[in-house]
Amino acid sequence: MRREKTFGIFLASALLLASLPCVTVAQTEPGAVPSKINGSTTQSKTVVARIWHGQTLTNKAEKYYKYLTEAGIKKIQSIPGNRGAQVFRRTNGTITEFTVISYWESRDAIRAFAGNDIEQVHPLPKDNQYLIEPETKVKHFDVLLDQRQ
């Protein structure tokens, strides 16, 4: 009985010691996101996703997309702190929806572009010619996992 108890304590201690590297990784800087580069895990700052949504008539969708990329996406990509963008399109009959996700190194980088109220939409000059009921707010999310390849 004593030998089994001693073995149990030894085993528990070994498992505890083996898990210490995992505890160390979990205690890294708040907002840090583990990522794999060349097979090794590294830590990087959290990226912020800024998400905007708009709708247009399907017969205007192609023109709006061209305008959106020229007047909006290219401008966003030229701003310091921007880490890229994605544009999604979905057509449902006579309405076509667009979702734009721009990626930023921080909320401060977004403020440099959008001002202090980062939730406020900054419409493009010709949005009123295209959009149906333009939204007035955008949403921001911390990107915790990105497995695109």
C-alpha positions as CSV (number, residue, x, y, z in Angstrom):
1,M,0.0,0.0,0.0
2,R,2.8,2.4,0.9
3,R,4.7,1.6,-2.3
4,E,1.5,2.3,-4.4
5,K,1.0,5.7,-2.6
6,T,4.7,6.6,-3.2
7,F,4.4,5.7,-6.8
8,G,1.2,7.7,-7.2
9,I,2.9,10.8,-5.7
10,F,5.9,10.3,-8.0
11,L,3.7,9.9,-11.1
12,A,1.7,13.0,-10.2
13,S,4.9,15.0,-9.7
14,A,6.2,13.9,-13.1
15,L,3.0,14.9,-14.8
16,L,3.0,18.3,-13.1
17,L,6.6,18.9,-14.2
18,A,5.9,17.8,-17.8
19,S,3.0,20.3,-18.0
20,L,5.1,23.3,-16.9
21,P,6.0,24.4,-20.4
22,C,2.3,24.6,-21.3
23,V,1.6,26.8,-18.2
24,T,4.5,29.1,-19.3
25,V,3.0,29.5,-22.8
26,A,-0.5,30.3,-21.3
27,Q,1.0,33.1,-19.2
28,T,2.4,35.1,-22.1
29,E,1.4,38.7,-22.8
30,P,-2.3,39.4,-22.8
31,G,-3.6,39.8,-26.3
32,A,-0.9,37.6,-27.7
33,V,-1.9,34.9,-30.2
34,P,0.2,31.8,-30.8
35,S,1.0,31.2,-34.4
36,K,3.1,28.6,-36.3
37,I,5.9,29.8,-38.5
38,N,8.2,27.2,-40.0
39,G,6.9,24.6,-37.7
40,S,7.7,26.5,-34.4
41,T,5.2,28.3,-32.3
42,T,5.7,32.1,-31.9
43,Q,3.7,34.8,-30.2
44,S,2.3,37.8,-32.1
45,K,-0.1,40.6,-31.1
46,T,-3.8,40.3,-31.7
47,V,-5.0,41.6,-35.0
48,V,-8.3,43.6,-35.0
49,A,-10.9,42.9,-37.7
50,R,-13.2,45.8,-38.7
51,I,-16.4,44.5,-40.3
52,W,-18.7,46.6,-42.5
53,H,-21.8,45.4,-44.3
54,G,-23.8,47.0,-47.1
55,Q,-26.5,46.1,-49.7
56,T,-27.1,47.3,-53.2
57,L,-29.4,46.4,-56.1
58,T,-28.0,43.4,-58.0
59,N,-28.0,45.3,-61.2
60,K,-25.6,47.8,-59.6
61,A,-23.4,45.2,-57.8
62,E,-20.6,44.9,-60.3
63,K,-20.2,48.7,-60.6
64,Y,-20.3,49.1,-56.9
65,Y,-17.7,46.4,-56.4
66,K,-15.3,48.2,-58.7
67,Y,-16.0,51.5,-57.0
68,L,-15.6,49.9,-53.5
69,T,-12.2,48.5,-54.4
70,E,-10.9,51.7,-56.1
71,A,-12.2,54.2,-53.6
72,G,-12.3,52.2,-50.4
73,I,-10.1,49.1,-50.3
74,K,-7.1,50.8,-51.9
75,K,-7.3,53.7,-49.5
76,I,-7.6,51.4,-46.5
77,Q,-4.6,49.4,-47.6
78,S,-2.4,52.5,-47.8
79,I,-3.1,53.5,-44.2
80,P,-0.3,52.7,-41.7
81,G,-1.3,49.8,-39.4
82,N,-3.6,48.2,-42.0
83,R,-2.9,44.4,-42.4
84,G,-5.1,43.8,-45.5
85,A,-8.7,43.4,-46.3
86,Q,-11.3,40.9,-47.7
87,V,-14.5,41.6,-49.6
88,F,-17.4,39.1,-49.6
89,R,-20.4,39.3,-51.9
90,R,-23.7,37.4,-51.7
91,T,-26.5,37.8,-54.2
92,N,-30.1,36.9,-53.3
93,G,-32.4,37.8,-56.1
94,T,-32.5,41.6,-56.7
95,I,-30.3,42.4,-53.6
96,T,-26.6,41.9,-53.4
97,E,-24.8,42.1,-50.0
98,F,-21.2,43.1,-49.5
99,T,-19.2,42.5,-46.3
100,V,-15.7,44.1,-46.0
101,I,-13.3,42.9,-43.3
102,S,-10.2,45.0,-42.9
103,Y,-7.5,43.9,-40.6
104,W,-5.5,46.3,-38.3
105,E,-2.6,45.9,-36.0
106,S,-4.5,47.8,-33.2
107,R,-7.5,49.9,-32.4
108,D,-5.2,52.9,-32.3
109,A,-4.3,52.3,-35.9
110,I,-8.1,52.2,-36.7
111,R,-8.5,55.5,-34.8
112,A,-5.8,57.1,-37.0
113,F,-8.1,56.3,-39.9
114,A,-11.6,56.5,-38.4
115,G,-11.2,59.0,-35.5
116,N,-12.1,58.4,-31.9
117,D,-15.4,56.8,-32.5
118,I,-14.1,53.7,-34.4
119,E,-17.6,52.2,-34.5
120,Q,-18.8,55.1,-36.8
121,V,-19.1,54.2,-40.5
122,H,-17.0,56.4,-42.9
123,P,-19.0,56.2,-46.1
124,L,-17.4,56.6,-49.5
125,P,-18.5,59.7,-51.4
126,K,-20.7,57.8,-53.9
127,D,-22.2,55.2,-51.4
128,N,-25.6,57.0,-51.5
129,Q,-25.8,56.3,-55.3
130,Y,-25.4,52.5,-54.6
131,L,-26.3,51.4,-51.1
132,I,-29.8,50.6,-49.8
133,E,-30.3,51.8,-46.2
134,P,-26.6,52.3,-45.4
135,E,-25.5,51.1,-42.0
136,T,-24.1,53.6,-39.6
137,K,-22.0,51.4,-37.4
138,V,-19.2,48.9,-37.9
139,K,-18.1,46.1,-35.6
140,H,-14.6,45.2,-34.4
141,F,-13.4,41.8,-33.2
142,D,-10.0,40.5,-32.0
143,V,-8.8,37.8,-34.4
144,L,-8.0,34.8,-32.2
145,L,-7.5,32.2,-34.9
146,D,-6.7,32.6,-38.6
147,Q,-6.0,29.3,-40.4
148,R,-6.1,30.6,-44.0
149,Q,-3.3,29.1,-46.1
